[in-house]
């Protein structure tokens, strides 16, 4: 058992898988995108937690991983405790990178760009209380940015005006100071980074959590998963064919696009 399972609501978690591959080039990796359930922001908390815990349990039974990465902020804030109660293997979650943003800001104005689910979680506010009391932190919830990123990754045209409407509230001017740190609180968002940088009213540092997640994986599971031959597979829970646009990304990570994994969306989703 030396495989790493990386799970996300969609294809955005490939940003995390890419950094894990750089940190652990020998890791055998299975990536699963729950496109049948995407976007997770549409789910009530209880239904989402039950769905993800059950689905990850079935994936663990099928792939027998040495460790699991939940490459989704919205899911991580809900499902890590019940998963850790149920299974003994290591789980690495994804949380907004508020601590490094607070450490690096010069203006003291930090924004967190995330789904409404992540923004509203007590865990996110606890991170602010623990690490960013000296800063002014604006939480900006977006219902549309993750779907826009997902569409962009699949090769569909992106409405840049719609992207700008989602990010504009994250830019704050106060007492002659401006926001200088924006935390990307969703693993989909880094794939929009060139567009975000172009549309930004002024330059900011966009903080991608993926490198920190990869370092954490290397720390807690590197010995168990890092000594293989690399490579792996990528699945969509709908069983659909992977979009051609994502072929270079999968190739870069060393993942072969697979079919044959079909997980119907639960009726309680909406």
C-alpha positions, -999 to 999 in steps of 0.1 A, spaced: 0 0 0 20 30 -13 -6 49 -33 -17 85 -26 -53 94 -32 -60 130 -42 -97 140 -41 -114 172 -52 -149 184 -61 -136 189 -97 -105 194 -117 -92 224 -96 -73 200 -73 -49 193 -101 -32 224 -89 -25 205 -57 -16 173 -75 9 192 -96 28 205 -65 27 171 -49 43 156 -80 71 182 -77 76 174 -40 73 136 -44 82 127 -80 81 90 -71 46 90 -56 20 67 -72 -11 89 -74 -48 84 -80 -67 116 -87 -105 116 -84 -126 146 -94 -162 145 -82 -176 162 -112 -209 144 -105 -212 165 -73 -196 197 -85 -200 225 -74 -199 217 -37 -211 252 -29 -246 241 -40 -248 215 -12 -262 219 23 -235 211 49 -249 179 62 -256 164 28 -222 174 15 -204 159 45 -224 126 42 -217 124 5 -180 131 7 -173 108 36 -192 79 19 -176 85 -14 -140 88 0 -147 56 20 -156 38 -13 -125 52 -29 -103 40 0 -118 5 -3 -111 5 -41 -76 20 -43 -62 11 -8 -41 43 -5 -14 50 21 -27 86 25 -55 108 13 -54 145 3 -87 164 3 -78 190 -22 -109 211 -16 -113 239 9 -151 235 11 -149 198 18 -119 200 41 -137 223 65 -165 197 69 -152 162 64 -117 159 80 -130 151 115 -154 123 105 -129 108 81 -102 107 107 -126 91 131 -135 64 106 -100 56 91 -65 54 106 -46 64 75 -33 100 72 -55 127 58 -42 161 46 -67 188 41 -68 222 24 -75 254 44 -72 290 34 -35 302 37 -44 330 61 -13 326 83 13 333 55 -8 362 42 -8 378 76 29 372 80 38 388 46 14 417 43 29 452 44 -4 472 43 -22 450 69 -51 446 44 -57 410 35 -86 394 15 -96 358 14 -113 348 -19 -133 316 -14 -166 298 -19 -194 309 3 -191 276 21 -155 281 30 -161 317 39 -189 309 63 -171 281 82 -161 286 118 -128 271 109 -120 300 86 -128 325 112 -108 306 137 -77 309 114 -82 347 113 -85 348 151 -54 327 156 -31 342 130 -44 375 117 -56 396 146 -32 424 136 -46 425 101 -79 437 86 -92 406 68 -120 408 43 -138 375 35 -151 375 -1 -175 347 -10 -179 337 -46 -206 314 -60 -193 317 -96 -155 317 -96 -150 280 -92 -174 271 -120 -157 298 -142 -123 282 -134 -136 247 -141 -150 259 -175 -116 276 -183 -97 245 -175 -120 225 -198 -112 249 -227 -145 268 -226 -145 306 -231 -144 327 -199 -164 359 -193 -137 381 -179 -163 407 -168 -179 380 -147 -145 371 -132 -138 408 -124 -172 411 -107 -162 382 -84 -128 395 -74 -135 433 -72 -147 432 -36 -114 417 -25 -96 450 -34 -98 475 -5 -84 510 -2 -84 525 33 -64 554 49 -40 555 20 -33 518 21 -44 490 -3 -50 453 -1 -16 436 -9 -24 399 -2 -53 379 -16 -56 343 -4 -69 319 -30 -93 299 -8 -103 274 -35 -79 250 -54 -96 259 -87 -86 295 -85 -48 292 -93 -57 280 -128 -73 315 -134 -42 333 -121 -31 349 -154 -66 363 -158 -67 374 -122 -34 392 -125 -45 410 -157 -79 421 -142 -65 432 -108 -70 470 -102 -35 470 -87 -7 444 -82 -12 420 -52 3 388 -41 -21 359 -48 -14 332 -23 -18 297 -37 -21 270 -9 -9 241 -31 29 243 -23 22 242 14 -2 213 10 25 194 -10 50 201 18 26 187 44 20 156 23 57 150 21 60 154 58 32 131 69 33 105 41 65 109 21 80 77 34 49 58 26 42 71 -9 74 87 -22 95 57 -31 74 43 -61 79 48 -98 57 78 -101 27 79 -124 -9 72 -117 -44 76 -130 -71 103 -130 -109 96 -128 -141 116 -131 -170 104 -109 -194 108 -138 -173 84 -158 -170 109 -186 -140 112 -209 -114 138 -197 -114 170 -217 -86 172 -243 -77 207 -229 -65 190 -197 -43 164 -214 -11 185 -210 -18 191 -173 -24 154 -167 7 145 -186 28 170 -166 16 154 -134 21 119 -148 -16 109 -146 -33 88 -172 -69 98 -179 -92 69 -171 -129 60 -173 -150 35 -155 -156 53 -122 -192 64 -120 -207 79 -89 -242 92 -92 -250 124 -74 -271 119 -43 -307 131 -43 -300 151 -12 -275 173 -30 -299 202 -35 
